[in-house]
Amino acid sequence: MSNSNRSARRAWASAIKRHVTRGKVFHVEIHHDDHCGIYTAARLCNCDPDRVLKDDNGRTLAAVTGAGFYDPLEFVEAM
């Protein structure tokens, strides 16, 4: 992965660390590419989706592009 992907991954991790805490409601929007494997029978992301973290009022807390494929289990470690 390139340096831009590395900085995007770090920005996303920083946003999660800063905003995601126990007892707090947040929403994660993942905007997959049209050709992503998430839309196949395998249901595995193989694109570079845009990620948006929002609070319970719908206010955008962070938006990151270029952080690589999305693993839904990445939030398990944040808690």
N, C-alpha and C positions, 0 to 999 in steps of 0.2 A: 504494500500500500504506500501511497505517496505521503509526503509531509503534510499536504493539505488534509488528507484523511486523518492523519495522526492528530493534527490540531483540532479537527472537527470532533473526533472521538474524545479528546480531552475536554473540549468545551461542553459536550453532552454530559460527560461524567461529572464535571464541575457543577452543572446545572442540577443534576440529580442530587448530588451531595448537598447542595445549598438549599434546595426547595423540598425534597421528599423526606418527610419525617413521620414518625408514628402519630396516628390520630389526626392527620391532616389529609384532606381530600384533594386529589389532583387528577387531571385527565391527560392522557398521552395520545396524541394523534400521530399516526404513522401513515405517510402518503407514499404508497408503493408505486413503482413504475408500472405501466400497463403490461409489460412483458414479464413481470416478476413471477417466480415460481409459487408464490403464495396463492395464486389463482389457479393452480393445477391440483391434481389429486395428492401430490406430495406435501403441499401446504408448507413449503420451506422457502423463506425469503432468500433470493439470490440477486437482489437489486441494491441500489444505493438510495434508500428512501429518505425523504425529508421527515424530520421529527419535530414535533411541537409539544411543549409541556405547558399546560394551562392549570390555573387554580380552579376552585369550585365555583367561582363566578364567571368563568370563561375568559378571564384575562390571561393573555399570553405571558408566561414567565420566561420561556426560552424557546428559540427556534434554531435548529441546526440542520445544515445541508452537508452531505458528503461524509457522514460518519460510518459508512459501510453497511453491510447487511444487518437486519434487525433480529435479535434473539429475544423473544418474549420473557425468557427467564432472567434477563439481565437485572430486573428489579428485585429479584429474590435477594441478591446480595446487598441491595441498598437498604433493606430493612434490618 
